[in-house]
């Protein structure tokens, strides 16, 4: 992308290169989206880990994209991924979400799949990771993470 001279890719690279190593928060992420796609609505949302997961799932159900910022339990990683779908099962006529399906810029591109990251929505039993969820890449790397902030991309989502 850094070799592109014109178009959205070049615009995104120029806008994001300044914060590449320092990272960005939700407001900066929203501003970056507005730079590249000025007619696309983006709303940053803060809250508790559980409320952010709930709002992300709700936005995905309405066809929006959700940028998720997660932090690993050990604090080594603070990372943004793009949630593009929900995995789940129907049980007794009710849909139960199992995972958020993500595009992860740090993982290899997906092959025969629409995602390369998998944020599981069930905590491990035993309580040792309370408030944290497993995040698995398509390489099989597993991180124990908590969601810190989201940016909903598309029409506005009401806060629940």
N, C-alpha and C positions, 0 to 999 in steps of 0.2 A: 504494500500500500504506500510506503514511503517514496516509491519511485513515480507515483502518479503525479502528473502536473496539473490536470484538470478534473473537474467533476466532483461528485460527493466524496469519493475516497480521498482525494487530495485535500478537500476542505476539512474533512474529519481529521486527517493526519496533522494539518497545520493547527487546528484548534486543540487537539489533544496532546501534541508532543511536549508542550510546556509542563504539563502535569503528569506525564507518563511515569516518572520514577517516584514522585511524591504522593500520587494517588489523589482521588477527588471524593467529595461528599455528594449527597443527593442533589443539592442546589447547583453545584458545579456540573454534575452529570446532566441535569435538566437544561442548563445553559448551553452545554455542548450539543445536546439534541436540537435545541432551538437555533443554534448556529448552522447546523447541517441541514435541518428540515424545519424552517421557520413556521410552516403551517401545520405542524404536528404538535398536538397538545402533549405535554408531559407534566406530571405532578409528582413531586417528591413527598414521601410519607414516612414519618418516624413513628415509633411506638414500641410496644413490647414485641418480643420475638413471636409470640402466639398471634397477636393481632396483625402483625405484618404478614405472617403466613396466610391467615384467613383473608386478608385484603388482597394478597397476591392471587390466591386461588379464585376469589370472586372476580377480579379483573380478567384473569385468563378465561373464565367461563363466559365473559362478555366479549371475548375475541380480542382483548388488548394484549400487548406485550408487557412484561414486567422485568425491569433490571433489578436484581437482588444483590445487595451487598452483604456478604457473610464474613464472619471472623472465626478462625479456628480456635478451638478450646485452649490450645497452648499459646495462642497469640502470635504465632509465626506468620500467619496468612490473614490478610484483609483483602477481599477479592470481590469483584463484580462479575456476575453471570447474567445471561438473558434467559428468563423463563419463557418458554414458548408453548407449553402444554401441560396437561395433567394426566397422570396415569392413575387408574382406579378400577374398581370392580362394582358391579351391581349386585346388591344383596337385598332380597325381600323388596325389590322395587325401588331401592334407594341407592344412589351413587355414593360410594365411599372413596375419597381421594387417598391414594397411597404415596404418591410422589409428584414433585414438580419436575418437569423435563426441561433441561437447560442447555443452552449453547454456551460453552465455556471457552473463552479465547486462549486459555493456557493449555487446553487439552488438544490432542490431534483432531482434525476434522472428522465429523461423523461419516461412517461408511454404511450405506444401506439403512440409514436411520436419520431421523430429523433432530436428534439431540446427541450430545456427548457428555452431559452431566446429569446426575440423578439425585435430587434432594429428597430423601426419604422423609415422610411426614410422621412416622411413628418413632417415638423415643425407644431406645433399648430398655428392656426390662431390667430391674435391679436398682434403678435410680442413680447409678454412678455418673451418668451423663445428663442429669435432669436439666432441661432447658436447652439441650443441644440435640442436633439431628445428624445422622450420617449423610454425607455428601460423597457420591461415588462418581469418578470419571470413567470414560470409556477405556482407559488404560488399567482400570481396576484399583486406582489409588483411592483410599478412603480417608476422609477428613471428618472430624467431629466438629460441627459448626453451629453457630447461632446467627440468625438473620438480624442485622442491625438497622437496615434502612431499605426502602424500595423506591423505585421510580416507575410509575405507571405511564405507559406510552400509548397514546390514543385518546379517546374520549375520556372525560373526567369520570372517576369512580368515587362514589360517596363513601365517606369514612364510616365504618361499622363498629 
